[in-house]
Amino acid sequence: MNRVFLSIGSNIDKEKNIASCITALRRVFSPLTLSSVYQSAAVGFSGGDFYNLAASFETAMPPLAIEKILRRIEKEHGRVRGASRFESRQLDLDQILHGDLVIERDGLQLPRAEIAEHAFVLGPLAEIGGGVVHPVLKKTCAELWERFDKTRHRLTRVPMALPPGE
């Protein structure tokens, strides 16, 4: 079994899409551990603020099988892939860590580079996986977050009720 971490984001019908996404994820990957929900500005384009959070679960499923499920959930929420990477979206689901795997193939990068680049990925990840060691950087997520320049990307905790779980 591996512990998998996901980054979840939305800036279109944010509360509805995130709540629905959590429900869809729980149907497949249960139990889920969820971070708080955070608001952050769009990065790389002009668009509405995003809501972001992290989720984690234990699974024996291989990374590419998880990716297929994540793409299906995005599609069910109206996401059209293939357009610009930098645009508003109903739902953005990224597998950011899968145990200690380090791979880059078939369009999948693990661990995701965004972990060390964006507060909206690292902050929620550090909240629920602070003791997890990044398999490339060899630092815990808590250490990475402690050293992260938080003035570049502001995160604000959002008091959002998530669907009840397990």
C-alpha positions as CSV (number, residue, x, y, z in Angstrom):
1,M,0.0,0.0,0.0
2,N,1.1,3.5,-0.8
3,R,0.0,6.8,0.6
4,V,-1.1,9.0,-2.3
5,F,-1.6,12.8,-2.1
6,L,-3.8,14.8,-4.4
7,S,-4.0,18.5,-5.0
8,I,-7.6,19.8,-5.7
9,G,-8.5,23.2,-7.1
10,S,-11.4,25.0,-8.6
11,N,-12.2,28.6,-9.5
12,I,-15.6,28.1,-11.2
13,D,-18.5,27.2,-8.9
14,K,-15.8,26.5,-6.4
15,E,-17.8,25.2,-3.4
16,K,-20.1,23.1,-5.5
17,N,-17.3,21.5,-7.6
18,I,-15.0,20.8,-4.6
19,A,-17.8,19.3,-2.6
20,S,-18.9,17.1,-5.5
21,C,-15.3,16.1,-6.2
22,I,-14.8,15.0,-2.6
23,T,-17.9,12.9,-2.8
24,A,-16.6,11.3,-6.1
25,L,-13.2,10.7,-4.6
26,R,-14.7,9.0,-1.5
27,R,-16.6,6.5,-3.8
28,V,-13.2,5.2,-5.0
29,F,-10.6,6.1,-2.4
30,S,-11.9,5.8,1.1
31,P,-11.1,6.9,3.7
32,L,-9.8,10.3,2.7
33,T,-7.8,12.7,4.8
34,L,-8.5,16.3,3.8
35,S,-6.7,19.5,4.5
36,S,-8.4,22.8,5.1
37,V,-9.7,24.7,2.1
38,Y,-7.5,27.7,1.1
39,Q,-8.2,30.6,-1.3
40,S,-5.4,31.8,-3.6
41,A,-5.0,34.0,-6.6
42,A,-4.8,32.4,-10.0
43,V,-1.1,31.9,-11.0
44,G,0.1,32.4,-14.6
45,F,-3.1,34.0,-15.8
46,S,-5.8,36.6,-14.9
47,G,-8.8,34.7,-13.5
48,G,-10.9,34.4,-10.4
49,D,-9.4,33.2,-7.1
50,F,-9.1,29.4,-6.6
51,Y,-10.1,27.3,-3.7
52,N,-7.5,24.6,-3.1
53,L,-7.0,21.7,-0.7
54,A,-5.1,18.4,-0.4
55,A,-6.4,14.9,0.0
56,S,-4.6,11.7,0.8
57,F,-5.5,8.0,0.9
58,E,-3.9,4.6,1.1
59,T,-4.0,2.4,-2.0
60,A,-2.4,-0.5,-3.9
61,M,-3.6,1.0,-7.2
62,P,-0.8,2.0,-9.6
63,P,-0.3,5.7,-10.5
64,L,-1.6,5.5,-14.0
65,A,-4.9,3.8,-12.9
66,I,-5.3,6.7,-10.4
67,E,-4.7,9.2,-13.1
68,K,-7.5,7.7,-15.3
69,I,-9.9,8.0,-12.4
70,L,-8.9,11.6,-11.7
71,R,-9.3,12.6,-15.4
72,R,-12.8,10.9,-15.4
73,I,-13.8,12.9,-12.3
74,E,-12.5,16.1,-13.9
75,K,-14.5,15.4,-17.1
76,E,-17.6,14.7,-15.1
77,H,-17.2,18.2,-13.6
78,G,-17.0,19.8,-17.1
79,R,-13.2,20.1,-17.4
80,V,-11.9,20.0,-20.9
81,R,-8.3,19.0,-21.1
82,G,-6.1,20.1,-24.0
83,A,-6.9,23.7,-23.7
84,S,-4.4,26.2,-22.2
85,R,-2.8,25.1,-18.9
86,F,-3.4,28.6,-17.6
87,E,-7.1,29.2,-17.5
88,S,-10.1,29.0,-15.2
89,R,-11.4,25.6,-14.5
90,Q,-14.2,23.8,-12.8
91,L,-11.9,21.2,-11.3
92,D,-8.2,20.5,-11.3
93,L,-7.1,17.2,-9.8
94,D,-3.4,16.3,-9.6
95,Q,-1.7,13.3,-8.1
96,I,1.3,15.0,-6.5
97,L,2.9,12.2,-4.4
98,H,2.5,8.5,-4.6
99,G,4.5,6.9,-1.8
100,D,8.2,7.4,-2.6
101,L,7.8,6.9,-6.4
102,V,9.9,9.1,-8.7
103,I,8.6,8.8,-12.3
104,E,8.0,10.9,-15.4
105,R,6.2,9.1,-18.2
106,D,2.9,8.9,-20.0
107,G,2.2,12.5,-19.0
108,L,2.6,11.7,-15.3
109,Q,5.3,13.4,-13.1
110,L,5.7,12.1,-9.6
111,P,6.5,13.9,-7.4
112,R,4.9,16.9,-9.1
113,A,7.3,19.9,-9.5
114,E,4.4,22.2,-8.3
115,I,5.0,21.0,-4.7
116,A,8.0,23.1,-4.3
117,E,6.8,26.0,-6.5
118,H,3.3,26.9,-5.4
119,A,1.9,27.7,-1.9
120,F,-1.6,26.4,-3.0
121,V,0.0,23.0,-3.4
122,L,2.6,22.9,-0.6
123,G,0.6,24.6,2.1
124,P,-2.4,22.1,2.1
125,L,0.1,19.2,1.6
126,A,2.1,20.2,4.6
127,E,-1.0,20.4,6.7
128,I,-1.9,16.7,6.2
129,G,1.5,15.3,5.2
130,G,4.0,17.4,7.1
131,G,6.1,14.4,8.1
132,V,6.2,12.9,4.6
133,V,9.6,13.1,3.0
134,H,9.7,14.5,-0.5
135,P,11.4,11.6,-2.5
136,V,13.6,14.0,-4.5
137,L,14.3,16.9,-2.3
138,K,14.8,14.7,0.8
139,K,13.1,17.2,3.1
140,T,9.7,16.7,4.9
141,C,6.8,18.6,3.5
142,A,6.7,20.6,6.8
143,E,10.4,21.6,6.3
144,L,9.7,22.7,2.7
145,W,6.7,24.7,3.9
146,E,8.7,26.3,6.7
147,R,11.3,27.5,4.1
148,F,8.8,28.5,1.4
149,D,8.6,32.2,0.6
150,K,5.0,32.8,1.6
151,T,5.0,36.4,0.4
152,R,5.0,35.3,-3.2
153,H,1.7,33.5,-3.0
154,R,-0.9,34.3,-0.4
155,L,-3.1,31.6,1.1
156,T,-6.2,32.3,3.1
157,R,-8.0,29.6,4.9
158,V,-11.7,29.4,3.9
159,P,-14.3,28.2,6.3
160,M,-15.9,25.7,3.9
161,A,-18.0,22.8,5.1
162,L,-16.9,19.7,3.2
163,P,-19.2,16.7,2.7
164,P,-19.1,14.3,5.7
165,G,-16.9,11.3,5.2
166,E,-16.2,7.9,6.6
